[in-house]
Amino acid sequence: QVQLVESGGGLVQAGGSLRLSCAASGRTFSLYDMGWYRQAPGKEREFVARIWWSSGTTGYADSVKGRVTISRDATKNTVYLQMNSLKPEDAAIYYCDAHRHIADSGSWGQGTQVAVSS
């Protein structure tokens, strides 16, 4: 089991930036990947970005490509989401997830709120 704690959310003006963090603890010695999802009120949870732990390969949703960067600090078992040029439609609760191996059902954090004022 991996425990995840997100932080860094808040209120930002449109065009601004935020950096979210997600710290993993517990059985992290064999992390396979970590990612970010978001859920806006009344909408389904949607994929934002993912990073594969050993290679550092990343993937992004089209809606955030070019504005968002996912990175990791393996020494801290932490993944970051740098979000720039934020738009009102980026407002959501952002959740971190992690998998210990390819078949792992995964773990979720409790989420961090991002609000964007226009």
Jmol script that loads the backbone (N, CA, C; Angstrom):
load data "model"
ATOM      1  N   GLN A   1       0.845  -1.186   0.000  1.00  0.00           N
ATOM      2  CA  GLN A   1       0.000   0.000   0.000  1.00  0.00           C
ATOM      3  C   GLN A   1       0.888   1.245   0.000  1.00  0.00           C
ATOM      4  N   VAL A   2       0.513   2.209  -0.816  1.00  0.00           N
ATOM      5  CA  VAL A   2       1.221   3.482  -0.895  1.00  0.00           C
ATOM      6  C   VAL A   2       0.284   4.577  -0.405  1.00  0.00           C
ATOM      7  N   GLN A   3       0.776   5.412   0.480  1.00  0.00           N
ATOM      8  CA  GLN A   3      -0.006   6.557   0.945  1.00  0.00           C
ATOM      9  C   GLN A   3       0.454   7.797   0.188  1.00  0.00           C
ATOM     10  N   LEU A   4      -0.502   8.614  -0.239  1.00  0.00           N
ATOM     11  CA  LEU A   4      -0.208   9.794  -1.049  1.00  0.00           C
ATOM     12  C   LEU A   4      -0.816  11.027  -0.393  1.00  0.00           C
ATOM     13  N   VAL A   5      -0.036  12.097  -0.338  1.00  0.00           N
ATOM     14  CA  VAL A   5      -0.511  13.355   0.225  1.00  0.00           C
ATOM     15  C   VAL A   5      -0.206  14.479  -0.753  1.00  0.00           C
ATOM     16  N   GLU A   6      -1.258  15.109  -1.262  1.00  0.00           N
ATOM     17  CA  GLU A   6      -1.104  16.217  -2.199  1.00  0.00           C
ATOM     18  C   GLU A   6      -1.064  17.548  -1.440  1.00  0.00           C
ATOM     19  N   SER A   7      -0.411  18.509  -2.048  1.00  0.00           N
ATOM     20  CA  SER A   7      -0.376  19.863  -1.493  1.00  0.00           C
ATOM     21  C   SER A   7      -0.109  20.842  -2.626  1.00  0.00           C
ATOM     22  N   GLY A   8      -0.279  22.121  -2.335  1.00  0.00           N
ATOM     23  CA  GLY A   8       0.054  23.155  -3.298  1.00  0.00           C
ATOM     24  C   GLY A   8      -1.119  23.800  -3.994  1.00  0.00           C
ATOM     25  N   GLY A   9      -2.312  23.294  -3.749  1.00  0.00           N
ATOM     26  CA  GLY A   9      -3.472  23.900  -4.375  1.00  0.00           C
ATOM     27  C   GLY A   9      -3.754  25.283  -3.803  1.00  0.00           C
ATOM     28  N   GLY A  10      -4.656  25.996  -4.448  1.00  0.00           N
ATOM     29  CA  GLY A  10      -5.017  27.326  -3.974  1.00  0.00           C
ATOM     30  C   GLY A  10      -5.779  28.087  -5.022  1.00  0.00           C
ATOM     31  N   LEU A  11      -5.934  29.379  -4.776  1.00  0.00           N
ATOM     32  CA  LEU A  11      -6.629  30.275  -5.700  1.00  0.00           C
ATOM     33  C   LEU A  11      -5.595  31.079  -6.477  1.00  0.00           C
ATOM     34  N   VAL A  12      -5.752  31.120  -7.772  1.00  0.00           N
ATOM     35  CA  VAL A  12      -4.829  31.849  -8.622  1.00  0.00           C
ATOM     36  C   VAL A  12      -5.625  32.554  -9.714  1.00  0.00           C
ATOM     37  N   GLN A  13      -5.109  33.670 -10.178  1.00  0.00           N
ATOM     38  CA  GLN A  13      -5.766  34.373 -11.278  1.00  0.00           C
ATOM     39  C   GLN A  13      -5.479  33.665 -12.596  1.00  0.00           C
ATOM     40  N   ALA A  14      -6.389  33.809 -13.527  1.00  0.00           N
ATOM     41  CA  ALA A  14      -6.172  33.251 -14.865  1.00  0.00           C
ATOM     42  C   ALA A  14      -4.854  33.785 -15.426  1.00  0.00           C
ATOM     43  N   GLY A  15      -4.092  32.871 -16.015  1.00  0.00           N
ATOM     44  CA  GLY A  15      -2.777  33.225 -16.521  1.00  0.00           C
ATOM     45  C   GLY A  15      -1.666  32.966 -15.533  1.00  0.00           C
ATOM     46  N   GLY A  16      -2.030  32.699 -14.298  1.00  0.00           N
ATOM     47  CA  GLY A  16      -1.040  32.459 -13.253  1.00  0.00           C
ATOM     48  C   GLY A  16      -0.535  31.031 -13.242  1.00  0.00           C
ATOM     49  N   SER A  17       0.270  30.734 -12.224  1.00  0.00           N
ATOM     50  CA  SER A  17       0.911  29.425 -12.114  1.00  0.00           C
ATOM     51  C   SER A  17       0.723  28.841 -10.716  1.00  0.00           C
ATOM     52  N   LEU A  18       0.768  27.534 -10.651  1.00  0.00           N
ATOM     53  CA  LEU A  18       0.760  26.811  -9.385  1.00  0.00           C
ATOM     54  C   LEU A  18       1.637  25.587  -9.547  1.00  0.00           C
ATOM     55  N   ARG A  19       2.238  25.148  -8.452  1.00  0.00           N
ATOM     56  CA  ARG A  19       2.951  23.876  -8.464  1.00  0.00           C
ATOM     57  C   ARG A  19       2.356  22.980  -7.391  1.00  0.00           C
ATOM     58  N   LEU A  20       1.828  21.871  -7.840  1.00  0.00           N
ATOM     59  CA  LEU A  20       1.277  20.871  -6.923  1.00  0.00           C
ATOM     60  C   LEU A  20       2.349  19.833  -6.605  1.00  0.00           C
ATOM     61  N   SER A  21       2.272  19.304  -5.402  1.00  0.00           N
ATOM     62  CA  SER A  21       3.184  18.255  -4.971  1.00  0.00           C
ATOM     63  C   SER A  21       2.387  17.066  -4.478  1.00  0.00           C
ATOM     64  N   CYS A  22       2.954  15.890  -4.630  1.00  0.00           N
ATOM     65  CA  CYS A  22       2.346  14.669  -4.104  1.00  0.00           C
ATOM     66  C   CYS A  22       3.469  13.811  -3.541  1.00  0.00           C
ATOM     67  N   ALA A  23       3.449  13.633  -2.232  1.00  0.00           N
ATOM     68  CA  ALA A  23       4.463  12.848  -1.554  1.00  0.00           C
ATOM     69  C   ALA A  23       3.939  11.452  -1.292  1.00  0.00           C
ATOM     70  N   ALA A  24       4.723  10.454  -1.672  1.00  0.00           N
ATOM     71  CA  ALA A  24       4.352   9.056  -1.476  1.00  0.00           C
ATOM     72  C   ALA A  24       5.114   8.484  -0.298  1.00  0.00           C
ATOM     73  N   SER A  25       4.434   7.670   0.483  1.00  0.00           N
ATOM     74  CA  SER A  25       5.075   6.973   1.596  1.00  0.00           C
ATOM     75  C   SER A  25       4.520   5.556   1.663  1.00  0.00           C
ATOM     76  N   GLY A  26       5.145   4.744   2.483  1.00  0.00           N
ATOM     77  CA  GLY A  26       4.724   3.355   2.587  1.00  0.00           C
ATOM     78  C   GLY A  26       5.559   2.487   1.669  1.00  0.00           C
ATOM     79  N   ARG A  27       4.927   1.622   0.902  1.00  0.00           N
ATOM     80  CA  ARG A  27       5.639   0.672   0.048  1.00  0.00           C
ATOM     81  C   ARG A  27       6.034   1.341  -1.272  1.00  0.00           C
ATOM     82  N   THR A  28       6.979   2.272  -1.176  1.00  0.00           N
ATOM     83  CA  THR A  28       7.368   3.050  -2.361  1.00  0.00           C
ATOM     84  C   THR A  28       8.610   2.519  -3.043  1.00  0.00           C
ATOM     85  N   PHE A  29       9.195   1.437  -2.503  1.00  0.00           N
ATOM     86  CA  PHE A  29      10.472   0.989  -3.050  1.00  0.00           C
ATOM     87  C   PHE A  29      10.358   0.488  -4.474  1.00  0.00           C
ATOM     88  N   SER A  30       9.136   0.196  -4.939  1.00  0.00           N
ATOM     89  CA  SER A  30       8.989  -0.311  -6.299  1.00  0.00           C
ATOM     90  C   SER A  30       7.932   0.476  -7.055  1.00  0.00           C
ATOM     91  N   LEU A  31       7.989   1.786  -6.963  1.00  0.00           N
ATOM     92  CA  LEU A  31       7.031   2.597  -7.698  1.00  0.00           C
ATOM     93  C   LEU A  31       7.165   2.358  -9.194  1.00  0.00           C
ATOM     94  N   TYR A  32       6.050   2.220  -9.860  1.00  0.00           N
ATOM     95  CA  TYR A  32       6.024   2.022 -11.305  1.00  0.00           C
ATOM     96  C   TYR A  32       5.721   3.340 -12.021  1.00  0.00           C
ATOM     97  N   ASP A  33       4.708   4.030 -11.540  1.00  0.00           N
ATOM     98  CA  ASP A  33       4.391   5.328 -12.110  1.00  0.00           C
ATOM     99  C   ASP A  33       3.584   6.144 -11.114  1.00  0.00           C
ATOM    100  N   MET A  34       3.497   7.427 -11.353  1.00  0.00           N
ATOM    101  CA  MET A  34       2.634   8.321 -10.592  1.00  0.00           C
ATOM    102  C   MET A  34       1.985   9.282 -11.559  1.00  0.00           C
ATOM    103  N   GLY A  35       0.806   9.730 -11.201  1.00  0.00           N
ATOM    104  CA  GLY A  35       0.101  10.603 -12.113  1.00  0.00           C
ATOM    105  C   GLY A  35      -0.819  11.580 -11.414  1.00  0.00           C
ATOM    106  N   TRP A  36      -1.393  12.443 -12.215  1.00  0.00           N
ATOM    107  CA  TRP A  36      -2.345  13.438 -11.738  1.00  0.00           C
ATOM    108  C   TRP A  36      -3.636  13.333 -12.537  1.00  0.00           C
ATOM    109  N   TYR A  37      -4.745  13.428 -11.807  1.00  0.00           N
ATOM    110  CA  TYR A  37      -6.065  13.518 -12.395  1.00  0.00           C
ATOM    111  C   TYR A  37      -6.745  14.742 -11.784  1.00  0.00           C
ATOM    112  N   ARG A  38      -7.837  15.150 -12.380  1.00  0.00           N
ATOM    113  CA  ARG A  38      -8.613  16.250 -11.815  1.00  0.00           C
ATOM    114  C   ARG A  38     -10.090  15.992 -12.013  1.00  0.00           C
ATOM    115  N   GLN A  39     -10.863  16.590 -11.104  1.00  0.00           N
ATOM    116  CA  GLN A  39     -12.320  16.454 -11.184  1.00  0.00           C
ATOM    117  C   GLN A  39     -12.956  17.785 -10.852  1.00  0.00           C
ATOM    118  N   ALA A  40     -13.643  18.333 -11.821  1.00  0.00           N
ATOM    119  CA  ALA A  40     -14.395  19.577 -11.626  1.00  0.00           C
ATOM    120  C   ALA A  40     -15.815  19.222 -11.187  1.00  0.00           C
ATOM    121  N   PRO A  41     -16.508  20.145 -10.526  1.00  0.00           N
ATOM    122  CA  PRO A  41     -17.876  19.872 -10.066  1.00  0.00           C
ATOM    123  C   PRO A  41     -18.778  19.436 -11.213  1.00  0.00           C
ATOM    124  N   GLY A  42     -19.465  18.323 -11.015  1.00  0.00           N
ATOM    125  CA  GLY A  42     -20.400  17.834 -12.007  1.00  0.00           C
ATOM    126  C   GLY A  42     -19.763  17.120 -13.188  1.00  0.00           C
ATOM    127  N   LYS A  43     -18.449  16.924 -13.121  1.00  0.00           N
ATOM    128  CA  LYS A  43     -17.756  16.269 -14.231  1.00  0.00           C
ATOM    129  C   LYS A  43     -17.052  15.004 -13.760  1.00  0.00           C
ATOM    130  N   GLU A  44     -16.711  14.166 -14.737  1.00  0.00           N
ATOM    131  CA  GLU A  44     -15.968  12.957 -14.440  1.00  0.00           C
ATOM    132  C   GLU A  44     -14.513  13.299 -14.110  1.00  0.00           C
ATOM    133  N   ARG A  45     -13.882  12.433 -13.345  1.00  0.00           N
ATOM    134  CA  ARG A  45     -12.448  12.598 -13.094  1.00  0.00           C
ATOM    135  C   ARG A  45     -11.714  12.353 -14.406  1.00  0.00           C
ATOM    136  N   GLU A  46     -10.766  13.227 -14.716  1.00  0.00           N
ATOM    137  CA  GLU A  46     -10.055  13.092 -15.986  1.00  0.00           C
ATOM    138  C   GLU A  46      -8.551  13.092 -15.784  1.00  0.00           C
ATOM    139  N   PHE A  47      -7.877  12.417 -16.669  1.00  0.00           N
ATOM    140  CA  PHE A  47      -6.430  12.305 -16.644  1.00  0.00           C
ATOM    141  C   PHE A  47      -5.792  13.645 -16.985  1.00  0.00           C
ATOM    142  N   VAL A  48      -4.710  13.974 -16.290  1.00  0.00           N
ATOM    143  CA  VAL A  48      -3.956  15.197 -16.561  1.00  0.00           C
ATOM    144  C   VAL A  48      -2.547  14.857 -17.051  1.00  0.00           C
ATOM    145  N   ALA A  49      -1.808  14.105 -16.253  1.00  0.00           N
ATOM    146  CA  ALA A  49      -0.416  13.807 -16.619  1.00  0.00           C
ATOM    147  C   ALA A  49       0.054  12.570 -15.866  1.00  0.00           C
ATOM    148  N   ARG A  50       1.097  11.937 -16.407  1.00  0.00           N
ATOM    149  CA  ARG A  50       1.668  10.735 -15.774  1.00  0.00           C
ATOM    150  C   ARG A  50       3.170  10.716 -16.016  1.00  0.00           C
ATOM    151  N   ILE A  51       3.884  10.158 -15.054  1.00  0.00           N
ATOM    152  CA  ILE A  51       5.320   9.968 -15.207  1.00  0.00           C
ATOM    153  C   ILE A  51       5.681   8.548 -14.789  1.00  0.00           C
ATOM    154  N   TRP A  52       6.443   7.875 -15.637  1.00  0.00           N
ATOM    155  CA  TRP A  52       6.895   6.520 -15.331  1.00  0.00           C
ATOM    156  C   TRP A  52       8.190   6.637 -14.533  1.00  0.00           C
ATOM    157  N   TRP A  53       8.192   5.969 -13.384  1.00  0.00           N
ATOM    158  CA  TRP A  53       9.178   6.274 -12.356  1.00  0.00           C
ATOM    159  C   TRP A  53      10.611   5.970 -12.775  1.00  0.00           C
ATOM    160  N   SER A  54      10.844   4.828 -13.379  1.00  0.00           N
ATOM    161  CA  SER A  54      12.228   4.443 -13.669  1.00  0.00           C
ATOM    162  C   SER A  54      12.811   5.213 -14.845  1.00  0.00           C
ATOM    163  N   SER A  55      12.008   5.469 -15.859  1.00  0.00           N
ATOM    164  CA  SER A  55      12.521   6.117 -17.063  1.00  0.00           C
ATOM    165  C   SER A  55      12.347   7.626 -17.058  1.00  0.00           C
ATOM    166  N   GLY A  56      11.375   8.120 -16.309  1.00  0.00           N
ATOM    167  CA  GLY A  56      11.067   9.541 -16.349  1.00  0.00           C
ATOM    168  C   GLY A  56      10.225   9.947 -17.538  1.00  0.00           C
ATOM    169  N   THR A  57       9.796   8.986 -18.320  1.00  0.00           N
ATOM    170  CA  THR A  57       8.924   9.275 -19.457  1.00  0.00           C
ATOM    171  C   THR A  57       7.617   9.874 -18.967  1.00  0.00           C
ATOM    172  N   THR A  58       7.124  10.854 -19.700  1.00  0.00           N
ATOM    173  CA  THR A  58       5.915  11.545 -19.276  1.00  0.00           C
ATOM    174  C   THR A  58       4.831  11.477 -20.347  1.00  0.00           C
ATOM    175  N   GLY A  59       3.603  11.680 -19.908  1.00  0.00           N
ATOM    176  CA  GLY A  59       2.471  11.760 -20.816  1.00  0.00           C
ATOM    177  C   GLY A  59       1.486  12.792 -20.313  1.00  0.00           C
ATOM    178  N   TYR A  60       0.816  13.468 -21.243  1.00  0.00           N
ATOM    179  CA  TYR A  60      -0.086  14.556 -20.883  1.00  0.00           C
ATOM    180  C   TYR A  60      -1.403  14.463 -21.640  1.00  0.00           C
ATOM    181  N   ALA A  61      -2.447  14.981 -20.995  1.00  0.00           N
ATOM    182  CA  ALA A  61      -3.705  15.159 -21.685  1.00  0.00           C
ATOM    183  C   ALA A  61      -3.552  16.311 -22.675  1.00  0.00           C
ATOM    184  N   ASP A  62      -4.268  16.223 -23.782  1.00  0.00           N
ATOM    185  CA  ASP A  62      -4.184  17.279 -24.797  1.00  0.00           C
ATOM    186  C   ASP A  62      -4.587  18.639 -24.227  1.00  0.00           C
ATOM    187  N   SER A  63      -5.504  18.628 -23.281  1.00  0.00           N
ATOM    188  CA  SER A  63      -6.028  19.876 -22.740  1.00  0.00           C
ATOM    189  C   SER A  63      -4.995  20.663 -21.945  1.00  0.00           C
ATOM    190  N   VAL A  64      -3.926  20.017 -21.508  1.00  0.00           N
ATOM    191  CA  VAL A  64      -2.920  20.706 -20.700  1.00  0.00           C
ATOM    192  C   VAL A  64      -1.547  20.715 -21.344  1.00  0.00           C
ATOM    193  N   LYS A  65      -1.392  20.008 -22.451  1.00  0.00           N
ATOM    194  CA  LYS A  65      -0.087  19.888 -23.100  1.00  0.00           C
ATOM    195  C   LYS A  65       0.467  21.276 -23.428  1.00  0.00           C
ATOM    196  N   GLY A  66       1.711  21.499 -23.074  1.00  0.00           N
ATOM    197  CA  GLY A  66       2.348  22.788 -23.317  1.00  0.00           C
ATOM    198  C   GLY A  66       2.211  23.764 -22.172  1.00  0.00           C
ATOM    199  N   ARG A  67       1.297  23.492 -21.259  1.00  0.00           N
ATOM    200  CA  ARG A  67       1.093  24.387 -20.106  1.00  0.00           C
ATOM    201  C   ARG A  67       1.465  23.732 -18.786  1.00  0.00           C
ATOM    202  N   VAL A  68       1.573  22.424 -18.803  1.00  0.00           N
ATOM    203  CA  VAL A  68       1.767  21.654 -17.582  1.00  0.00           C
ATOM    204  C   VAL A  68       3.003  20.763 -17.723  1.00  0.00           C
ATOM    205  N   THR A  69       3.757  20.656 -16.649  1.00  0.00           N
ATOM    206  CA  THR A  69       4.923  19.779 -16.631  1.00  0.00           C
ATOM    207  C   THR A  69       4.878  18.913 -15.388  1.00  0.00           C
ATOM    208  N   ILE A  70       4.986  17.609 -15.593  1.00  0.00           N
ATOM    209  CA  ILE A  70       5.067  16.681 -14.472  1.00  0.00           C
ATOM    210  C   ILE A  70       6.530  16.291 -14.296  1.00  0.00           C
ATOM    211  N   SER A  71       6.961  16.216 -13.052  1.00  0.00           N
ATOM    212  CA  SER A  71       8.334  15.826 -12.757  1.00  0.00           C
ATOM    213  C   SER A  71       8.346  15.042 -11.460  1.00  0.00           C
ATOM    214  N   ARG A  72       9.490  14.453 -11.167  1.00  0.00           N
ATOM    215  CA  ARG A  72       9.589  13.661  -9.944  1.00  0.00           C
ATOM    216  C   ARG A  72      10.920  13.906  -9.276  1.00  0.00           C
ATOM    217  N   ASP A  73      10.918  13.707  -7.953  1.00  0.00           N
ATOM    218  CA  ASP A  73      12.147  13.675  -7.173  1.00  0.00           C
ATOM    219  C   ASP A  73      12.171  12.312  -6.512  1.00  0.00           C
ATOM    220  N   ALA A  74      12.944  11.403  -7.097  1.00  0.00           N
ATOM    221  CA  ALA A  74      12.962  10.031  -6.607  1.00  0.00           C
ATOM    222  C   ALA A  74      13.524   9.938  -5.204  1.00  0.00           C
ATOM    223  N   THR A  75      14.373  10.864  -4.816  1.00  0.00           N
ATOM    224  CA  THR A  75      14.944  10.814  -3.463  1.00  0.00           C
ATOM    225  C   THR A  75      13.902  11.151  -2.402  1.00  0.00           C
ATOM    226  N   LYS A  76      12.855  11.862  -2.814  1.00  0.00           N
ATOM    227  CA  LYS A  76      11.795  12.242  -1.878  1.00  0.00           C
ATOM    228  C   LYS A  76      10.495  11.500  -2.156  1.00  0.00           C
ATOM    229  N   ASN A  77      10.501  10.609  -3.150  1.00  0.00           N
ATOM    230  CA  ASN A  77       9.272   9.905  -3.549  1.00  0.00           C
ATOM    231  C   ASN A  77       8.135  10.892  -3.767  1.00  0.00           C
ATOM    232  N   THR A  78       8.444  11.951  -4.456  1.00  0.00           N
ATOM    233  CA  THR A  78       7.489  13.036  -4.657  1.00  0.00           C
ATOM    234  C   THR A  78       7.355  13.343  -6.143  1.00  0.00           C
ATOM    235  N   VAL A  79       6.142  13.585  -6.561  1.00  0.00           N
ATOM    236  CA  VAL A  79       5.869  14.007  -7.923  1.00  0.00           C
ATOM    237  C   VAL A  79       5.294  15.408  -7.886  1.00  0.00           C
ATOM    238  N   TYR A  80       5.641  16.194  -8.890  1.00  0.00           N
ATOM    239  CA  TYR A  80       5.208  17.584  -8.964  1.00  0.00           C
ATOM    240  C   TYR A  80       4.404  17.807 -10.238  1.00  0.00           C
ATOM    241  N   LEU A  81       3.517  18.789 -10.166  1.00  0.00           N
ATOM    242  CA  LEU A  81       2.778  19.210 -11.352  1.00  0.00           C
ATOM    243  C   LEU A  81       2.889  20.722 -11.426  1.00  0.00           C
ATOM    244  N   GLN A  82       3.727  21.198 -12.340  1.00  0.00           N
ATOM    245  CA  GLN A  82       3.862  22.632 -12.560  1.00  0.00           C
ATOM    246  C   GLN A  82       2.837  23.051 -13.590  1.00  0.00           C
ATOM    247  N   MET A  83       1.956  23.943 -13.194  1.00  0.00           N
ATOM    248  CA  MET A  83       0.881  24.389 -14.084  1.00  0.00           C
ATOM    249  C   MET A  83       1.051  25.875 -14.367  1.00  0.00           C
ATOM    250  N   ASN A  84       1.170  26.217 -15.621  1.00  0.00           N
ATOM    251  CA  ASN A  84       1.328  27.597 -16.054  1.00  0.00           C
ATOM    252  C   ASN A  84       0.147  28.014 -16.938  1.00  0.00           C
ATOM    253  N   SER A  85       0.013  29.311 -17.135  1.00  0.00           N
ATOM    254  CA  SER A  85      -1.056  29.847 -17.992  1.00  0.00           C
ATOM    255  C   SER A  85      -2.399  29.232 -17.634  1.00  0.00           C
ATOM    256  N   LEU A  86      -2.693  29.226 -16.343  1.00  0.00           N
ATOM    257  CA  LEU A  86      -3.926  28.576 -15.870  1.00  0.00           C
ATOM    258  C   LEU A  86      -5.155  29.277 -16.418  1.00  0.00           C
ATOM    259  N   LYS A  87      -6.159  28.463 -16.706  1.00  0.00           N
ATOM    260  CA  LYS A  87      -7.428  28.933 -17.243  1.00  0.00           C
ATOM    261  C   LYS A  87      -8.537  28.601 -16.247  1.00  0.00           C
ATOM    262  N   PRO A  88      -9.647  29.321 -16.317  1.00  0.00           N
ATOM    263  CA  PRO A  88     -10.765  28.981 -15.414  1.00  0.00           C
ATOM    264  C   PRO A  88     -11.190  27.516 -15.533  1.00  0.00           C
ATOM    265  N   GLU A  89     -11.076  26.947 -16.721  1.00  0.00           N
ATOM    266  CA  GLU A  89     -11.480  25.551 -16.894  1.00  0.00           C
ATOM    267  C   GLU A  89     -10.499  24.562 -16.273  1.00  0.00           C
ATOM    268  N   ASP A  90      -9.364  25.038 -15.771  1.00  0.00           N
ATOM    269  CA  ASP A  90      -8.442  24.173 -15.037  1.00  0.00           C
ATOM    270  C   ASP A  90      -8.858  24.000 -13.577  1.00  0.00           C
ATOM    271  N   ALA A  91      -9.825  24.778 -13.127  1.00  0.00           N
ATOM    272  CA  ALA A  91     -10.267  24.687 -11.742  1.00  0.00           C
ATOM    273  C   ALA A  91     -10.882  23.316 -11.464  1.00  0.00           C
ATOM    274  N   ALA A  92     -10.411  22.669 -10.420  1.00  0.00           N
ATOM    275  CA  ALA A  92     -10.865  21.317 -10.086  1.00  0.00           C
ATOM    276  C   ALA A  92     -10.165  20.880  -8.809  1.00  0.00           C
ATOM    277  N   ILE A  93     -10.578  19.727  -8.331  1.00  0.00           N
ATOM    278  CA  ILE A  93      -9.786  19.051  -7.309  1.00  0.00           C
ATOM    279  C   ILE A  93      -8.791  18.172  -8.049  1.00  0.00           C
ATOM    280  N   TYR A  94      -7.541  18.308  -7.704  1.00  0.00           N
ATOM    281  CA  TYR A  94      -6.476  17.545  -8.361  1.00  0.00           C
ATOM    282  C   TYR A  94      -6.064  16.393  -7.450  1.00  0.00           C
ATOM    283  N   TYR A  95      -6.065  15.214  -8.028  1.00  0.00           N
ATOM    284  CA  TYR A  95      -5.731  13.998  -7.295  1.00  0.00           C
ATOM    285  C   TYR A  95      -4.456  13.382  -7.854  1.00  0.00           C
ATOM    286  N   CYS A  96      -3.683  12.831  -6.960  1.00  0.00           N
ATOM    287  CA  CYS A  96      -2.472  12.103  -7.326  1.00  0.00           C
ATOM    288  C   CYS A  96      -2.765  10.609  -7.228  1.00  0.00           C
ATOM    289  N   ASP A  97      -2.200   9.831  -8.141  1.00  0.00           N
ATOM    290  CA  ASP A  97      -2.295   8.381  -8.004  1.00  0.00           C
ATOM    291  C   ASP A  97      -0.926   7.760  -8.229  1.00  0.00           C
ATOM    292  N   ALA A  98      -0.788   6.530  -7.789  1.00  0.00           N
ATOM    293  CA  ALA A  98       0.488   5.827  -7.913  1.00  0.00           C
ATOM    294  C   ALA A  98       0.237   4.333  -8.069  1.00  0.00           C
ATOM    295  N   HIS A  99       1.124   3.700  -8.834  1.00  0.00           N
ATOM    296  CA  HIS A  99       1.075   2.252  -9.013  1.00  0.00           C
ATOM    297  C   HIS A  99       2.443   1.678  -8.668  1.00  0.00           C
ATOM    298  N   ARG A 100       2.435   0.549  -7.982  1.00  0.00           N
ATOM    299  CA  ARG A 100       3.689  -0.111  -7.618  1.00  0.00           C
ATOM    300  C   ARG A 100       4.179  -1.043  -8.725  1.00  0.00           C
ATOM    301  N   HIS A 101       3.300  -1.478  -9.576  1.00  0.00           N
ATOM    302  CA  HIS A 101       3.667  -2.292 -10.725  1.00  0.00           C
ATOM    303  C   HIS A 101       2.556  -2.176 -11.740  1.00  0.00           C
ATOM    304  N   ILE A 102       2.772  -2.747 -12.906  1.00  0.00           N
ATOM    305  CA  ILE A 102       1.858  -2.535 -14.025  1.00  0.00           C
ATOM    306  C   ILE A 102       0.462  -3.075 -13.749  1.00  0.00           C
ATOM    307  N   ALA A 103       0.344  -4.067 -12.902  1.00  0.00           N
ATOM    308  CA  ALA A 103      -0.966  -4.665 -12.619  1.00  0.00           C
ATOM    309  C   ALA A 103      -1.565  -4.154 -11.315  1.00  0.00           C
ATOM    310  N   ASP A 104      -0.889  -3.223 -10.681  1.00  0.00           N
ATOM    311  CA  ASP A 104      -1.370  -2.700  -9.404  1.00  0.00           C
ATOM    312  C   ASP A 104      -2.642  -1.872  -9.617  1.00  0.00           C
ATOM    313  N   SER A 105      -3.616  -2.048  -8.730  1.00  0.00           N
ATOM    314  CA  SER A 105      -4.863  -1.279  -8.852  1.00  0.00           C
ATOM    315  C   SER A 105      -4.648   0.184  -8.506  1.00  0.00           C
ATOM    316  N   GLY A 106      -3.578   0.495  -7.797  1.00  0.00           N
ATOM    317  CA  GLY A 106      -3.221   1.882  -7.550  1.00  0.00           C
ATOM    318  C   GLY A 106      -3.732   2.443  -6.240  1.00  0.00           C
ATOM    319  N   SER A 107      -3.131   3.547  -5.851  1.00  0.00           N
ATOM    320  CA  SER A 107      -3.511   4.284  -4.654  1.00  0.00           C
ATOM    321  C   SER A 107      -3.830   5.718  -5.051  1.00  0.00           C
ATOM    322  N   TRP A 108      -4.717   6.347  -4.262  1.00  0.00           N
ATOM    323  CA  TRP A 108      -5.118   7.730  -4.535  1.00  0.00           C
ATOM    324  C   TRP A 108      -4.846   8.594  -3.314  1.00  0.00           C
ATOM    325  N   GLY A 109      -4.539   9.853  -3.583  1.00  0.00           N
ATOM    326  CA  GLY A 109      -4.459  10.823  -2.516  1.00  0.00           C
ATOM    327  C   GLY A 109      -5.832  11.417  -2.246  1.00  0.00           C
ATOM    328  N   GLN A 110      -5.876  12.356  -1.297  1.00  0.00           N
ATOM    329  CA  GLN A 110      -7.150  12.936  -0.890  1.00  0.00           C
ATOM    330  C   GLN A 110      -7.548  14.123  -1.755  1.00  0.00           C
ATOM    331  N   GLY A 111      -6.620  14.611  -2.553  1.00  0.00           N
ATOM    332  CA  GLY A 111      -6.923  15.705  -3.467  1.00  0.00           C
ATOM    333  C   GLY A 111      -6.528  17.063  -2.917  1.00  0.00           C
ATOM    334  N   THR A 112      -6.272  17.988  -3.827  1.00  0.00           N
ATOM    335  CA  THR A 112      -5.984  19.376  -3.463  1.00  0.00           C
ATOM    336  C   THR A 112      -6.749  20.273  -4.424  1.00  0.00           C
ATOM    337  N   GLN A 113      -7.387  21.295  -3.876  1.00  0.00           N
ATOM    338  CA  GLN A 113      -8.279  22.151  -4.650  1.00  0.00           C
ATOM    339  C   GLN A 113      -7.505  23.230  -5.395  1.00  0.00           C
ATOM    340  N   VAL A 114      -7.814  23.369  -6.662  1.00  0.00           N
ATOM    341  CA  VAL A 114      -7.272  24.461  -7.476  1.00  0.00           C
ATOM    342  C   VAL A 114      -8.439  25.307  -7.964  1.00  0.00           C
ATOM    343  N   ALA A 115      -8.395  26.594  -7.672  1.00  0.00           N
ATOM    344  CA  ALA A 115      -9.408  27.531  -8.132  1.00  0.00           C
ATOM    345  C   ALA A 115      -8.738  28.587  -8.995  1.00  0.00           C
ATOM    346  N   VAL A 116      -9.370  28.946 -10.095  1.00  0.00           N
ATOM    347  CA  VAL A 116      -8.802  29.926 -11.023  1.00  0.00           C
ATOM    348  C   VAL A 116      -9.827  31.027 -11.254  1.00  0.00           C
ATOM    349  N   SER A 117      -9.464  32.234 -10.899  1.00  0.00           N
ATOM    350  CA  SER A 117     -10.388  33.358 -11.080  1.00  0.00           C
ATOM    351  C   SER A 117     -10.137  34.021 -12.434  1.00  0.00           C
ATOM    352  N   SER A 118     -11.214  34.435 -13.059  1.00  0.00           N
ATOM    353  CA  SER A 118     -11.085  35.049 -14.400  1.00  0.00           C
ATOM    354  C   SER A 118     -10.980  36.557 -14.299  1.00  0.00           C
TER     355      SER A 118
END
end "model"
wireframe off; spacefill off
backbone 0.3
color backbone group
